[in-house]
């Protein structure tokens, strides 16, 4: 029987001074057979998590109409769940899944739509306050004054998982280098990576402001020399140009498609460097300039300003890191992308019910969808040489913090893209709410909008980990669903059907292929 070996896709171009640049995998450069051995690519999945903190948006704006999820599935006695194919309404040059999930029609294409999911009915059924860590399964407190123990967030559970990484990479790559944490992403990990009984602490951010892009770029592409007036400032592309030309023109085995992929890769790297050159650099180069802070960033961001520029650079870095296999896990927080010069938390999130706040939240979510989520989808939808794109082998996961009421994640919005290497079905609107049993909001009078109980968000997070290849023996699935705490989940035991909140370690229905 032929022996199978793994072929590492990190081929490199060599430049002056020992400089090396990782390249995308070029299938035509790998021999089909040699000495009775068969080559195969390792199954390398990527996870990109985006958490925006816009606020609570009315269901009619955040989700498609119920009619889009028109297929009913019996789930439990007294509970059906629903799904249906995603579709858009085209109006001139615009295409919309729903008012908040809209973009120019030439960008929200049928191809990308088929790789997305919009998911409704995922509940964290207790008051969250100003929590920003529940996106990744970490809850800062529970009702009745109960403080749950901190647990590793799902990105760090992937970072610790040998089944996600593969044993050889898991041993080779230090835990601290397995995930990128950008902005205030609220990632948590063990204080001692070698001791899973050590204290869980928040992970230091890899880049919180524009001034960190130089350092972040060096972190992702470790071989890039720092930019300084006293150092060689030739571009990465320039340093490997001769070898690039040699590989491109003289290697007879390289296919036309791989030549094109190599050209695109080099062009994207050159474009990224040019974009970075236009930003203030750390150190002496920007010592005489005013340094933007996070407050300024949130209050002055607009379509022509530094905010969207920064988020697109984060996208570029994320895509390049994943395409080059410099990072397989990236989580980041995204601020509201609006020109708002007062307190967003007080004037918008806390005042979510006002018409003005709803308009601002809807605009922020729409900007997030078009300029961040779709943009990153486009950057990852690159063929890896075998007809499958990096996006297809990834899971892009975007969450908004609350449902229809602020500080409560009832029907918490989740939008995904990519099939996790074929492990997840895509192109659908999934509604896990029990439409047959409407209930008033917790503690609300009957005059408030009805709420339809769904399934626990913790069960969804366990499903994400499962689809990314993480074994449940590598962590405690119940840690992401703290209904075991000594407190009632408000009215959940009274308003759900038997089994609705049980077995959070079981896969979510309608997801797995």
Phi, psi and omega per residue, in radians:
X1 nan 2.311 -3.136
X2 -1.092 2.492 3.076
X3 -1.492 2.370 3.138
X4 -1.736 2.349 3.062
X5 -2.180 2.729 3.080
X6 -1.531 2.406 3.113
X7 -1.895 2.044 -3.123
X8 -1.214 2.254 -3.087
X9 -1.458 -0.015 -3.064
X10 -1.469 1.104 2.971
X11 -1.193 2.655 -3.053
X12 -2.305 2.714 2.875
X13 -1.725 2.443 3.140
X14 -1.788 2.451 3.123
X15 -2.212 -2.945 -3.103
X16 -1.177 2.621 3.062
X17 1.191 0.392 -3.135
X18 1.420 0.128 -3.122
X19 -1.116 2.428 3.117
X20 -2.327 2.526 -3.134
X21 -2.237 2.149 3.116
X22 -1.209 2.493 -3.118
X23 -2.085 2.746 3.007
X24 -1.135 2.739 -3.122
X25 -1.160 2.321 3.088
X26 -2.004 1.790 -3.001
X27 -1.072 -0.556 -3.061
X28 -1.225 -0.275 3.133
X29 -1.502 -0.102 -3.128
X30 -1.712 2.206 3.123
X31 -1.109 2.481 -3.126
X32 -1.192 -0.721 3.101
X33 -2.554 2.618 3.057
X34 -2.721 2.151 3.092
X35 0.922 0.703 3.083
X36 1.365 0.066 -3.130
X37 -1.648 2.529 3.042
X38 -1.930 2.328 -3.120
X39 -1.669 2.477 3.009
X40 -2.500 2.682 3.123
X41 -1.443 2.467 3.043
X42 -1.186 2.668 3.113
X43 -1.483 1.684 -3.095
X44 -1.938 1.929 -3.130
X45 -1.680 2.747 3.096
X46 -2.243 2.592 3.106
X47 -2.264 2.199 3.063
X48 -2.158 1.986 -3.128
X49 -1.854 2.275 3.132
X50 -2.102 2.173 3.116
X51 -2.130 1.963 3.073
X52 -1.846 2.569 -3.067
X53 -2.032 1.056 -3.105
X54 -1.342 -0.787 -3.098
X55 2.335 -3.009 -3.069
X56 -1.521 2.188 -3.105
X57 -2.058 2.411 3.135
X58 -0.960 2.501 -3.058
X59 -0.999 -0.664 -3.095
X60 -1.115 -0.351 3.106
X61 -1.695 -0.588 -3.010
X62 -1.488 -0.577 -3.034
X63 -2.093 2.740 3.006
X64 -1.134 2.886 3.067
X65 -1.121 2.644 3.141
X66 -0.964 -0.528 -3.091
X67 -1.098 -0.398 3.117
X68 -1.180 -0.591 3.041
X69 -1.710 1.324 -2.974
X70 -1.694 -0.055 3.139
X71 -1.669 2.127 -3.082
X72 -1.679 2.414 3.121
X73 -2.213 2.229 3.062
X74 -1.211 2.124 -3.080
X75 -1.908 -0.902 3.082
X76 -2.448 2.777 3.028
X77 -0.972 2.084 -3.116
X78 1.540 0.140 -3.138
X79 -2.563 2.107 2.971
X80 -1.931 2.642 3.017
X81 -2.091 2.895 -2.951
X82 -2.414 2.642 2.977
X83 -2.685 2.992 3.120
X84 -3.055 2.869 -3.120
X85 -1.191 2.439 3.042
X86 -1.161 2.476 3.077
X87 -2.523 2.841 3.135
X88 -2.162 2.692 2.979
X89 -1.807 2.118 -3.119
X90 -1.725 2.234 -3.136
X91 -2.306 1.687 -3.063
X92 1.153 -2.145 -3.115
X93 -1.581 0.059 -3.078
X94 -1.897 2.576 3.046
X95 -2.269 2.403 -3.055
X96 -2.417 2.236 2.913
X97 -1.317 -0.709 3.036
X98 -2.759 3.011 -3.041
X99 -0.934 -0.737 -3.095
X100 -1.365 -0.496 -3.114
X101 -1.752 1.282 -3.092
X102 -2.362 2.725 -3.097
X103 -2.886 2.962 3.034
X104 -0.985 2.446 -3.046
X105 -1.083 -0.499 -3.138
X106 -1.340 -0.095 3.064
X107 -1.913 -0.727 3.068
X108 -1.454 1.294 -3.027
X109 -1.496 2.885 3.078
X110 -1.069 -0.599 3.138
X111 -1.072 -0.851 -3.138
X112 -1.251 -0.640 3.123
X113 -1.020 -0.667 -3.126
X114 -1.195 -0.221 -3.124
X115 -1.836 0.139 -3.097
X116 -1.893 2.815 2.889
X117 -2.368 2.460 2.951
X118 -2.005 2.245 -2.973
X119 -2.202 2.245 3.129
X120 -2.101 2.725 3.058
X121 1.554 0.441 3.040
X122 -1.805 2.096 -2.952
X123 -2.059 2.390 2.822
X124 -1.912 1.679 -2.865
X125 -1.510 0.905 2.949
X126 -2.700 2.858 -3.077
X127 -1.120 2.257 -3.072
X128 -1.796 -0.288 -3.071
X129 1.094 -2.372 -3.123
X130 -1.677 0.447 -3.101
X131 -0.988 2.408 3.024
X132 -2.155 0.034 -3.092
X133 -1.738 -0.195 -3.099
X134 -1.214 -0.296 3.054
X135 -0.920 -0.630 -3.064
X136 -1.932 0.273 3.002
X137 1.596 0.293 3.125
X138 -1.974 2.167 -3.069
X139 -1.971 2.203 -3.046
X140 -1.338 -0.494 3.073
X141 -2.838 2.830 3.095
X142 -2.073 2.970 3.127
X143 -1.058 2.883 3.074
X144 1.081 0.487 3.066
X145 1.313 0.190 -3.136
X146 -1.399 2.234 3.100
X147 -1.855 1.968 -3.123
X148 -1.331 2.718 3.069
X149 -1.197 2.496 3.064
X150 -1.197 2.480 3.128
X151 -2.251 2.766 3.058
X152 -1.066 2.386 3.067
X153 -1.228 2.864 -2.980
X154 -1.109 -0.519 3.100
X155 -1.125 -0.659 3.126
X156 -1.344 -0.514 3.008
X157 -1.084 -0.689 3.039
X158 -1.137 -0.701 -3.111
X159 -1.080 -0.589 -3.117
X160 -1.506 -0.125 -2.982
X161 -1.523 2.059 3.064
X162 -1.249 -0.439 3.110
X163 -1.286 -0.523 3.049
X164 -1.248 -0.764 -3.020
X165 -1.501 -0.485 -2.894
X166 1.526 2.476 -2.970
X167 -1.045 -0.742 -3.067
X168 -1.132 -0.808 3.121
X169 -1.209 -0.621 3.138
X170 -1.075 -0.666 3.111
X171 -1.343 -0.557 -3.021
X172 -1.402 -0.644 -2.992
X173 -1.729 2.134 3.104
X174 -1.046 2.588 -3.120
X175 -0.965 -0.718 -3.083
X176 -1.117 -0.312 -3.105
X177 -1.818 0.119 -3.031
X178 -1.564 -0.274 -3.114
X179 -2.460 2.511 3.011
X180 -1.760 2.312 3.126
X181 -2.079 1.959 -3.014
X182 -1.990 2.439 -3.091
X183 0.998 -2.778 -3.045
X184 -1.507 1.135 -3.013
X185 -1.405 -0.109 3.053
X186 0.985 0.924 3.082
X187 -1.635 2.458 -3.088
X188 -2.229 2.477 -3.115
X189 -2.605 2.999 3.086
X190 -1.204 2.421 3.134
X191 -1.139 -0.551 3.056
X192 -2.007 1.838 -3.077
X193 -0.988 -0.425 -3.116
X194 -1.490 -0.126 -3.062
X195 -2.251 1.835 -3.109
X196 -1.363 0.059 3.004
X197 -1.798 0.037 3.139
X198 -1.301 2.948 -3.106
X199 -1.114 2.460 3.081
X200 -1.568 2.244 -3.090
X201 -2.315 2.831 3.105
X202 -1.270 2.407 -3.123
X203 -1.349 2.401 3.079
X204 -1.121 2.441 -3.137
X205 -1.262 2.501 3.107
X206 -1.480 -0.347 3.131
X207 -2.974 1.974 -3.078
X208 -1.886 -0.391 -3.114
X209 -2.365 2.993 -3.114
X210 -1.012 -0.596 -3.058
X211 -1.144 -0.249 -3.116
X212 -1.559 -0.031 -3.072
X213 -1.084 -0.650 3.103
X214 -1.054 -0.844 3.115
X215 -1.158 -0.669 3.138
X216 -1.157 -0.693 3.102
X217 -1.066 -0.746 3.109
X218 -1.153 -0.567 3.128
X219 -1.175 -0.737 -3.104
X220 -1.292 -0.756 3.127
X221 -1.965 1.465 -2.889
X222 -1.067 -0.419 -3.046
X223 -1.517 -0.015 -3.110
X224 -1.340 2.200 3.124
X225 -1.195 2.517 3.127
X226 -1.111 2.500 3.124
X227 -1.440 2.156 -3.114
X228 -2.709 2.562 3.100
X229 -1.013 -0.400 -3.098
X230 -1.706 0.076 -3.092
X231 -2.077 2.863 3.104
X232 -1.125 2.050 -3.052
X233 -1.788 0.271 3.102
X234 -1.081 2.525 -3.120
X235 -1.164 2.731 3.053
X236 -0.968 -0.758 -3.132
X237 -1.052 -0.727 -3.138
X238 -1.106 -0.649 -3.060
X239 -1.178 -0.454 -3.102
X240 -2.005 0.238 -2.994
X241 -1.051 -0.800 -3.074
X242 -1.122 -0.762 3.128
X243 -1.164 -0.640 3.090
X244 -1.038 -0.828 3.120
X245 -1.073 -0.697 -3.125
X246 -1.128 -0.831 3.140
X247 -1.102 -0.721 -3.062
X248 -1.198 -0.668 -2.984
X249 -1.722 -0.440 -2.997
X250 -1.822 -0.265 -3.098
X251 -1.477 1.894 -3.040
X252 -1.252 -0.347 -3.134
X253 -1.362 -0.331 -3.034
X254 -1.225 2.206 -3.127
X255 -1.337 2.889 3.100
X256 -1.065 -0.719 -3.123
X257 -1.139 -0.648 3.115
X258 -1.232 -0.607 3.045
X259 -1.060 -0.728 -3.139
X260 -1.146 -0.720 3.131
X261 -1.115 -0.704 3.112
X262 -1.111 -0.739 3.115
X263 -1.092 -0.789 -3.133
X264 -1.084 -0.728 -3.126
X265 -1.068 -0.827 3.136
X266 -1.133 -0.665 3.135
X267 -1.159 -0.710 3.130
X268 -1.121 -0.697 3.114
X269 -1.133 -0.715 3.105
X270 -1.119 -0.714 3.121
X271 -1.103 -0.723 3.139
X272 -1.109 -0.757 3.132
X273 -1.098 -0.691 3.116
X274 -1.124 -0.694 3.116
X275 -1.126 -0.730 3.118
X276 -1.133 -0.613 3.141
X277 -1.096 -0.407 -3.108
X278 -1.477 -0.156 -3.128
X279 -1.656 2.730 3.048
X280 -1.042 2.354 3.117
X281 -1.689 2.643 3.107
X282 -1.203 2.793 3.058
X283 1.522 -2.626 -3.021
X284 -1.080 -0.525 -3.059
X285 -1.103 -0.419 -3.123
X286 -2.231 0.385 -3.085
X287 -1.141 -0.429 -3.104
X288 -1.687 0.172 3.140
X289 -1.901 2.721 3.070
X290 -1.287 2.234 -3.099
X291 -1.475 2.083 3.103
X292 -1.129 2.503 3.074
X293 -1.924 3.061 3.140
X294 -1.110 -0.647 3.137
X295 -1.087 -0.820 3.122
X296 -1.087 -0.688 -3.111
X297 -1.049 -0.800 -3.115
X298 -1.198 -0.656 -3.009
X299 -1.460 -0.322 -3.068
X300 -1.982 0.006 -3.092
X301 -1.164 2.388 3.023
X302 -2.748 3.107 -3.014
X303 -1.088 -0.413 3.135
X304 -1.815 0.057 -3.006
X305 -1.843 -2.969 -3.023
X306 -1.221 -0.426 -3.046
X307 -1.089 -0.985 3.138
X308 -1.158 -0.625 3.064
X309 -1.008 -0.778 3.141
X310 -1.113 -0.811 -3.086
X311 -1.133 -0.616 3.095
X312 -1.232 -0.557 3.040
X313 -1.198 -0.695 3.028
X314 -1.023 -0.739 3.083
X315 -1.057 -0.769 -3.116
X316 -1.095 -0.775 3.113
X317 -1.116 -0.738 3.127
X318 -1.070 -0.828 -3.112
X319 -1.126 -0.796 3.140
X320 -1.099 -0.699 3.124
X321 -1.102 -0.710 -3.119
X322 -1.323 -0.672 3.109
X323 -1.136 -0.624 -3.129
X324 -1.575 -0.052 -3.114
X325 1.128 0.525 3.015
X326 -1.460 -0.317 3.058
X327 -2.712 2.446 3.099
X328 -2.017 -0.168 3.134
X329 -2.292 2.151 3.097
X330 -2.400 2.216 3.010
X331 -2.190 2.526 -3.132
X332 -2.727 2.615 3.028
X333 -1.653 2.483 -3.131
X334 -2.135 2.153 -3.136
X335 -1.333 2.912 3.035
X336 -1.003 2.368 -3.063
X337 -1.746 1.004 -3.114
X338 -2.336 2.718 3.074
X339 -1.470 1.471 -3.105
X340 -2.182 2.112 -2.949
X341 -1.839 0.300 3.073
X342 -2.141 -2.762 -3.109
X343 -1.488 1.933 3.128
X344 -1.132 -0.710 -3.119
X345 -1.065 -0.816 -3.077
X346 -1.364 -0.771 -2.997
X347 -1.475 -0.381 -3.050
X348 -2.065 -1.023 -3.087
X349 -1.125 -0.830 -3.127
X350 -1.257 -0.508 -3.136
X351 -1.778 0.612 -2.991
X352 -0.992 -0.497 -3.038
X353 -1.324 -0.283 -3.103
X354 -1.263 2.577 3.123
X355 -0.994 -0.678 -3.134
X356 -1.137 -0.759 3.116
X357 -1.097 -0.725 3.121
X358 -1.072 -0.691 3.113
X359 -1.134 -0.712 3.136
X360 -1.177 -0.752 3.127
X361 -1.109 -0.765 3.137
X362 -1.064 -0.722 3.122
X363 -1.152 -0.724 3.131
X364 -1.090 -0.770 3.134
X365 -1.132 -0.709 3.129
X366 -1.115 -0.707 3.098
X367 -1.120 -0.678 3.090
X368 -1.069 -0.778 -3.110
X369 -1.114 -0.832 -3.054
X370 -1.315 -0.836 -2.936
X371 -1.644 -0.222 3.115
X372 -2.059 -1.044 -3.035
X373 -1.139 -0.951 3.130
X374 -1.111 -0.663 -3.140
X375 -1.066 -0.757 3.124
X376 -1.225 -0.631 3.040
X377 -0.985 -0.835 -3.120
X378 -1.067 -0.701 -3.102
X379 -1.241 -0.471 -3.135
X380 -1.615 -0.210 -3.080
X381 -1.452 1.033 -3.084
X382 -2.011 2.207 -3.132
X383 -1.058 2.295 -3.137
X384 -1.587 0.160 3.056
X385 1.856 -0.131 -3.140
X386 -2.181 0.345 -3.130
X387 1.498 -0.039 3.126
X388 -1.981 2.383 -3.093
X389 -1.613 2.856 3.049
X390 -1.045 -0.653 3.082
X391 -1.061 -0.714 3.134
X392 -1.081 -0.527 -3.140
X393 -1.678 0.273 -3.115
X394 -2.181 2.947 2.903
X395 -2.227 1.968 3.039
X396 -1.666 2.101 -2.917
X397 -2.214 1.969 -3.120
X398 -2.035 2.288 3.107
X399 -2.241 2.558 2.882
X400 -1.819 2.689 -2.864
X401 -1.322 -0.579 -2.964
X402 -2.247 2.919 3.005
X403 -1.528 -2.329 -3.077
X404 -1.419 -0.190 3.094
X405 -2.136 2.388 -3.095
X406 -1.113 2.569 3.113
X407 1.218 0.132 3.073
X408 -2.320 2.219 -3.080
X409 -1.739 1.175 3.057
X410 -1.724 2.066 -2.960
X411 1.043 0.993 -3.134
X412 -1.150 2.164 -3.072
X413 -1.144 2.295 3.060
X414 -2.328 2.236 3.066
X415 -2.194 2.275 -3.115
X416 -2.185 2.834 3.026
X417 -2.553 2.587 -3.116
X418 1.589 2.630 -3.049
X419 -1.810 0.220 3.133
X420 0.920 0.844 3.116
X421 1.216 0.481 3.140
X422 1.576 0.089 -3.102
X423 -1.491 -0.264 -3.104
X424 -2.192 2.445 3.014
X425 -1.300 2.619 -3.087
X426 -2.386 3.050 3.086
X427 1.407 0.466 -3.037
X428 -2.385 2.727 2.922
X429 -1.763 2.100 -3.110
X430 -1.979 2.244 -3.124
X431 -2.137 1.852 -3.110
X432 -1.538 0.048 3.136
X433 -1.205 2.598 3.025
X434 -1.532 1.591 -3.046
X435 -1.164 -0.279 -3.106
X436 -1.433 -0.213 -3.049
X437 -2.299 1.300 3.097
X438 -1.192 2.534 3.116
X439 -2.372 2.586 3.025
X440 -1.114 2.704 3.027
X441 -1.003 2.670 -3.129
X442 -0.939 2.181 3.068
X443 1.237 0.116 -3.073
X444 -1.692 2.770 3.050
X445 -1.339 2.916 -3.110
X446 -1.190 -0.190 3.118
X447 -1.359 -0.243 3.118
X448 -1.309 2.809 3.122
X449 -1.037 2.549 3.125
X450 -1.244 2.620 3.088
X451 -2.137 2.366 3.130
X452 -1.862 1.956 -3.102
X453 -1.029 2.469 3.131
X454 -2.033 -2.386 3.130
X455 -2.030 2.726 -3.042
X456 -1.185 2.397 3.104
X457 -1.054 -0.572 3.095
X458 -1.053 -0.598 3.089
X459 -1.158 -0.642 3.085
X460 -1.122 -0.764 3.135
X461 -1.079 -0.699 3.068
X462 -1.107 -0.620 3.092
X463 -1.163 -0.718 3.084
X464 -1.018 -0.836 3.133
X465 -1.062 -0.730 3.123
X466 -1.084 -0.770 -3.117
X467 -1.216 -0.393 3.076
X468 -1.536 0.071 3.029
X469 1.635 0.079 -3.133
X470 -1.365 2.269 3.117
X471 -1.455 2.496 -3.129
X472 -1.199 -0.295 3.054
X473 -1.253 -0.179 -3.108
X474 -1.626 -0.071 3.114
X475 -2.809 3.137 3.141
X476 -1.807 1.813 -3.077
X477 -0.961 -0.573 -3.083
X478 -1.173 -0.285 -3.067
X479 -1.142 -0.376 -3.132
X480 -1.640 0.132 -3.131
X481 -2.444 1.399 -2.918
X482 -1.360 0.688 3.052
X483 -1.331 -0.052 3.088
X484 -1.461 -0.107 3.140
X485 -1.151 2.690 -3.105
X486 -1.320 1.114 3.120
X487 -2.760 2.663 3.094
X488 -1.366 2.548 3.037
X489 -1.492 1.122 -3.090
X490 0.862 -2.158 -3.082
X491 -1.665 0.204 -3.044
X492 -1.020 -0.805 -3.120
X493 -1.044 -0.472 -3.089
X494 -1.542 -0.416 -2.977
X495 -1.852 -0.058 -3.119
X496 -1.901 2.816 3.085
X497 -1.450 2.731 -3.136
X498 -0.994 2.286 3.115
X499 1.640 -0.172 -3.075
X500 -1.143 -0.621 -3.110
X501 -1.863 0.204 -3.111
X502 -1.693 2.954 3.022
X503 0.891 0.997 3.122
X504 -1.246 -0.139 3.089
X505 -1.498 -0.048 -3.125
X506 -1.606 2.539 -3.135
X507 -1.008 2.533 2.990
X508 -1.139 2.476 3.054
X509 -1.248 2.801 3.020
X510 1.258 0.151 -3.057
X511 -1.897 -0.886 -2.999
X512 -1.216 2.534 3.063
X513 -1.390 nan nan
